[in-house]
């Protein structure tokens, strides 16, 4: 998915690992199985993460038992948290921000998933009212001053995630109409 302009802001839904602090390699847990070669706790760096925020086995992830890493896509949430929310700082440089940064990433990933879903449903035959609601939700998911740790926490515990889910669920008939074209 390419960059999407929302109002006057351009939000990238494409991961740019060069602008991130390897948040996906730390924030999420994984269990040993078909997609991961060992168990990892949340907020613990992957054993294959270098000090420079890069994967030491990136060119052979699948062969090493990490197909889950290959399939993962943060949709640009990692660089947004690193650059926008934390001003380019890293959990490695300031261990005091680590728990907050990882939680912000987990929340921002949900924000970016919702932005992506709302972008995809623009292809549906929406009514004028549905399109207005979609645009309003996009606007709410892209606060004018950008995201902060506080606004991400408010988002997580506020009504917006349920509003987006409800709106998407309400589009069942529009999606069915697209399939019958």
C-alpha positions, -999 to +999 in steps of 0.1 A: +000+000+000+014+034-010+014+067+009-021+080+015-028+117+019-053+125+046-062+162+047-029+180+046-009+151+060+008+123+041+007+091+061+030+063+049+015+028+053+047+013+039+073+001+064+107+019+062+129-001+086+158+024+080+137+050+100+126+026+128+143+014+159+135-023+151+103-021+172+088-052+156+118-072+166+113-063+203+077-053+211+059-085+200+061-119+216+063-151+195+060-188+202+082-215+187+064-233+159+060-232+122+066-194+120+093-189+146+123-210+156+122-201+194+100-185+220+104-148+226+086-126+252+071-092+245+095-063+250+126-086+246+149-081+217+150-110+192+182-130+195+190-121+159+188-083+164+220-065+160+231-034+180+224-013+149+187-023+148+191-048+119+184-085+116+216-106+114+197-134+095+175-112+073+186-127+040+178-162+053+148-157+076+127-185+062+156-210+061+163-202+098+126-208+108+113-172+108+086-171+082+065-151+106+090-122+103+088-124+065+050-122+066+049-093+092+041-058+080+038-029+105+023-007+077+047+021+086+038+022+123+074+016+134+090+046+117+060+067+127+065+059+164+103+062+162+103+095+143+070+113+151+062+101+187+098+098+200+116+123+178+141+098+164+151+084+198+157+047+203+150+024+232+186+013+229+199+049+235+174+056+263+163+024+281+139+045+302+116+050+271+116+013+261+083+001+277+064+032+266+079+031+231+069-006+226+034+000+238+031+031+215+042+009+186+016-018+194-011+009+195+002+027+164+002-006+144-036-008+151-040+028+140-022+021+108-042-011+102-074+009+105-060+036+082-053+008+057-087-008+060-104+026+056-083+032+025-093-002+010-130+004+015-128+035-006-130+011-035-165-001-024-197+015-038-202+037-008-232+060-003-224+097+003-231+092+040-208+062+042-180+081+024-184+111+047-181+088+077-151+071+062-134+104+057-143+115+092-127+084+107-096+089+086-094+124+099-097+112+135-070+086+129-047+114+117-047+140+145-037+174+133-007+177+157+004+142+151+003+113+176+019+114+211+022+088+238-008+104+255-031+105+224-022+069+215-032+058+250-064+078+247-071+062+214-066+027+228-091+032+256-114+055+237-144+050+213-125+054+180-113+017+176-149+005+182-163+032+158-139+021+130-148-016+136-185-008+136-182+013+104-163-015+087-188-041+098-216-019+084-202-021+049-211-058+045-238-049+020-215-025+000-189-053-002-215-078-014-226-053-040-190-051-053-188-089-056-220-090-077-209-064-103 
